[in-house]
Amino acid sequence: MLTLALDASTAEVSVALARLEGHDREVLAEVSCSARGASEILLASVHEVLGLAGEDLGDVGRIVVGVGPGTFTGIRIAVATARALAGALGAEICASSTLDALAHPALSSGRERVVAVIDARRRQVFAELFAASGESTGVLCARPGELSRHLPREGDLLLVGDGAVRYREELSSLGHIPEDSSPLNRVSAAGHLVAGDLEPVPPEKVVPLYVREPDAEVRRERNPWSRP
């Protein structure tokens, strides 16, 4: 089945196309670019990746979207776009964790335990420990200096993601962090295609995973006279 994956949960928009046959997942093409203006860039990237793969949008049978956690605006745009495309095409739709997609490439390379860390702003990170055994801490939202309270102290940990890069000095004592430019620090649409079980769900079940209150709501609480 021809499957399209979308992600706009970090500073990059990423779109990938794959062909899924049983347990085999062949990524045909992927494009990534700055998330600035994600609402326009996302659809343009969809058409670009289809062109690179030589496939037609009408042949897409399943859409996978990163639902977060991550940048609130980007997640909303990606979810709305995925649901609209699935409705127009009559395609199946799947929701995928951003942290799972970030950790999976490192796990696939043979690492036993990986901590996916995304910059959550407000001096916080979204993080989750994944293990080859299937162990997981669940999604955490904490200040970088507090993350050690939630992670095992023994064993070798690999920390990946833009949050690990930004707070390298505070997090390096917890484990190894790849160099800033490493692809392991990117959330990619291809990561969503190979990470999850890709179980289709009803469109109304595909909703953003915010973890904490969106920034706009916090600003509104601080200034009740601001416009919604």
C-alpha positions in Angstrom: 0.0 0.0 0.0 1.3 3.5 -0.9 1.6 5.4 2.4 2.3 9.1 2.9 3.8 10.4 6.2 3.7 14.0 7.4 5.5 15.7 10.3 5.7 19.4 11.4 6.2 18.9 15.1 9.7 20.5 15.2 11.7 23.2 13.3 11.4 21.1 10.1 8.6 20.0 7.9 9.1 16.4 6.7 7.1 14.4 4.2 7.9 10.8 3.1 6.3 8.3 0.8 6.7 4.5 1.3 5.3 1.3 -0.1 4.1 -1.1 2.6 3.6 -4.8 1.9 3.0 -6.8 5.1 5.9 -6.1 7.4 8.1 -4.7 4.6 8.3 -0.9 4.5 10.2 0.6 1.5 10.7 4.4 1.8 10.5 5.7 -1.8 11.2 9.4 -1.2 11.5 12.0 1.5 11.8 15.8 1.7 12.5 18.1 4.6 12.7 21.9 4.9 12.2 24.7 7.4 8.8 24.7 9.1 8.4 28.4 8.7 5.1 28.8 6.9 4.2 25.1 7.5 0.7 25.5 6.2 2.0 26.3 2.7 5.1 24.2 2.8 3.5 21.0 3.9 1.2 20.5 0.9 4.0 21.7 -1.5 6.2 19.0 0.1 3.6 16.4 -0.4 3.5 17.1 -4.2 7.3 17.2 -4.3 7.8 13.8 -2.7 5.2 12.3 -5.0 7.0 13.7 -8.0 10.3 12.4 -6.7 8.8 8.9 -6.3 6.9 9.1 -9.6 3.6 8.4 -7.9 0.1 10.0 -7.9 -1.7 11.4 -4.9 -4.8 9.4 -5.9 -2.9 6.2 -5.3 -2.1 6.9 -1.7 -4.1 4.5 0.5 -2.8 5.4 3.9 -1.6 8.6 5.7 0.5 8.7 8.8 0.9 11.9 10.8 3.0 12.9 13.7 0.7 14.0 16.4 3.3 15.2 18.9 4.5 16.2 21.3 6.3 19.1 19.8 5.5 22.6 18.4 1.8 23.2 18.9 1.1 25.1 15.7 3.0 22.7 13.6 1.2 19.7 15.1 -2.2 21.3 14.5 -1.3 22.0 10.8 0.0 18.5 10.2 -3.0 16.9 11.8 -5.5 19.1 10.0 -3.7 18.5 6.6 -3.6 14.7 7.2 -7.3 14.5 8.1 -8.3 16.6 5.1 -6.2 14.5 2.7 -7.5 11.3 4.1 -11.1 12.5 3.7 -10.5 13.6 0.2 -8.8 10.5 -0.9 -10.8 8.0 1.1 -7.5 6.9 2.6 -6.8 5.2 6.0 -5.2 7.4 8.6 -2.8 6.7 11.5 -1.5 8.7 14.4 2.2 8.4 15.3 4.2 9.6 18.3 6.9 12.2 17.5 9.2 10.8 20.2 8.8 7.2 18.9 9.7 8.4 15.4 12.8 10.2 16.8 14.0 7.3 18.8 13.4 4.5 16.3 16.3 5.0 13.9 18.8 4.8 16.8 17.1 1.7 18.2 17.2 0.2 14.7 21.0 0.8 14.6 21.5 -1.5 17.6 21.2 0.8 20.6 19.6 -0.8 23.6 18.1 2.3 25.2 17.4 5.6 23.6 16.0 8.8 25.2 14.2 11.0 22.6 14.3 14.6 23.7 12.4 17.5 22.0 12.8 21.1 22.9 9.5 22.2 24.5 10.5 25.8 25.0 9.8 27.5 28.4 13.1 25.9 29.5 11.5 22.5 29.3 11.8 19.3 27.2 9.5 16.6 26.1 11.3 13.3 26.6 10.7 9.5 26.6 12.9 6.5 27.2 12.6 3.7 24.7 14.3 0.3 24.9 14.8 -2.5 22.5 13.0 -4.7 25.0 9.9 -2.5 24.6 10.4 -0.7 27.9 9.2 3.0 28.0 8.9 5.7 30.6 5.9 7.3 28.8 6.1 10.9 27.8 7.8 13.3 30.2 7.7 17.1 30.3 10.4 18.5 32.6 13.2 21.0 32.9 16.5 19.5 31.5 18.1 19.4 35.0 15.1 17.4 36.4 15.1 14.7 33.7 17.6 12.5 35.6 14.9 11.9 38.2 12.8 10.0 35.7 15.6 8.0 33.9 17.5 4.9 35.0 21.0 5.7 36.4 22.6 2.4 35.3 23.5 1.4 31.7 24.4 3.3 28.6 21.8 5.8 27.3 21.8 7.6 24.0 20.0 11.0 24.0 18.8 12.3 20.6 16.7 15.2 19.4 16.9 19.0 19.2 16.2 19.2 23.0 19.3 17.1 23.7 21.3 19.4 21.4 20.0 22.6 22.9 20.6 21.4 26.5 23.7 19.4 25.8 25.6 20.8 28.8 22.9 19.9 31.2 22.1 16.5 29.8 25.5 15.1 28.8 26.0 13.5 32.2 23.0 11.2 31.5 24.5 9.6 28.4 25.9 10.1 25.0 24.5 12.8 22.7 25.4 12.7 19.0 27.0 15.7 17.3 24.6 18.5 16.5 24.4 17.7 12.8 23.7 14.0 13.2 20.5 12.8 11.5 19.7 11.0 14.7 18.7 14.4 16.1 16.0 14.9 13.4 12.4 13.9 13.6 11.7 12.6 10.1 8.6 11.5 8.3 10.5 8.3 7.4 10.9 7.7 11.1 7.1 7.6 11.5 6.9 5.1 8.6 9.3 2.6 10.2 8.6 3.3 13.9 4.9 2.4 14.7 2.5 -0.4 14.0 0.6 2.0 11.7 -2.7 0.8 12.8 -5.5 2.8 11.1 -7.9 4.7 13.4 -11.0 6.7 12.9 -10.2 10.3 11.7 -11.7 11.8 14.9 -9.2 9.8 16.9 -6.3 11.6 15.2 -5.7 14.6 17.5 -2.7 16.6 18.7 -0.8 15.2 21.7 0.1 18.5 23.5 1.2 17.0 26.9 1.0 20.4 28.5 -1.2 23.5 27.9 -0.4 25.3 24.6 1.6 28.5 24.8 -1.3 30.6 23.5 -3.5 29.5 26.4 -0.8 30.4 28.9 -0.5 33.9 27.4 -4.2 34.3 27.5 -4.4 33.3 31.2 -1.7 35.9 32.0 -3.5 38.6 30.0 -7.3 38.0 30.0 -7.8 41.0 27.7 -5.8 39.5 24.9 -7.8 38.4 21.8 -8.5 34.7 21.4 
